Amino acid sequence: MLFLALCLAGLAPGAATAWLLHHRHGWPTAALAGLGITASLPCLLAAVMLVFPPLGIVVGVGSIGAALRAYDGGRVWVATAWAATAVVALTCAGVAL
């Protein structure tokens, strides 16, 4: 359930951008703008974790907990995505794995 909430939170800015721009610029341009906003959010989070390492540690530890719960629940692909998120976050924070 948390994974679904995080996915919706990550997609909401891109969807809102596309919805607001489609009247003025048409759907193709609005869809590209929404895709750009959605794709830039993970890059922005990684940049913030590089500048402020404690955030990377918090995100990494939280992702490890979510990955363990997902592995216990039998959701291997979701757990692997959380594990990859933990590796990226801890690497941005400068924690040697």
C-alpha positions in Angstrom: 0.0 0.0 0.0 2.9 2.3 0.8 4.5 1.5 -2.5 1.3 2.5 -4.3 1.1 5.8 -2.4 4.7 6.6 -3.2 4.1 5.9 -6.9 1.1 8.1 -7.0 3.0 10.9 -5.2 5.8 10.6 -7.7 3.4 10.7 -10.7 1.2 13.5 -9.4 3.4 16.5 -10.4 3.9 15.2 -14.0 0.1 14.5 -14.3 -0.7 17.9 -13.0 1.7 19.5 -15.4 0.3 17.7 -18.4 -3.3 18.5 -17.4 -2.5 22.2 -16.9 -0.6 22.5 -20.2 -2.9 20.5 -22.5 -5.3 23.4 -23.2 -2.6 25.9 -24.2 -0.1 23.6 -26.0 -1.9 20.5 -27.0 -1.6 16.9 -25.7 1.8 15.9 -27.3 3.7 18.9 -25.8 1.9 18.5 -22.5 2.7 14.8 -22.3 6.4 15.5 -22.9 6.4 18.2 -20.2 4.7 15.9 -17.8 7.2 13.1 -18.6 10.1 15.5 -18.1 8.8 16.6 -14.7 8.2 13.0 -13.6 11.7 11.9 -14.8 13.4 14.8 -13.0 12.1 14.0 -9.6 14.4 11.0 -8.9 17.3 13.0 -10.1 16.4 15.9 -7.8 16.1 13.5 -4.9 19.5 12.0 -5.7 21.0 15.5 -5.9 19.5 16.5 -2.5 20.9 13.3 -0.9 24.3 14.1 -2.3 24.2 17.6 -0.7 22.5 16.4 2.6 23.8 12.9 3.4 21.6 12.3 6.5 18.6 12.3 4.1 20.3 9.6 2.1 20.7 7.5 5.2 17.1 7.9 6.3 15.8 7.1 2.8 18.2 4.1 2.6 17.2 2.7 6.0 13.5 3.1 5.2 14.0 1.4 1.8 15.7 -1.5 3.4 12.8 -1.9 5.8 10.3 -1.7 3.0 12.4 -4.3 0.9 12.5 -6.7 3.8 8.7 -6.5 4.3 8.1 -7.0 0.6 10.4 -10.0 0.5 8.6 -11.5 3.5 5.3 -10.9 1.6 6.6 -12.7 -1.5 6.6 -9.6 -3.7 10.1 -10.1 -5.2 10.0 -7.4 -7.9 8.7 -4.7 -5.5 11.3 -5.8 -2.9 14.1 -5.6 -5.5 13.0 -2.1 -6.5 13.2 -1.1 -2.8 16.6 -2.7 -2.5 17.9 -0.8 -5.5 16.5 2.4 -4.0 18.4 1.7 -0.8 21.6 1.1 -2.6 21.3 4.4 -4.5 20.3 6.3 -1.4 23.2 4.9 0.7 25.7 5.4 -2.1 24.6 9.1 -2.4 25.1 9.5 1.4 28.6 8.1 1.1 27.9 4.8 3.0 30.2 2.0 1.8 28.1 -1.2 1.3 
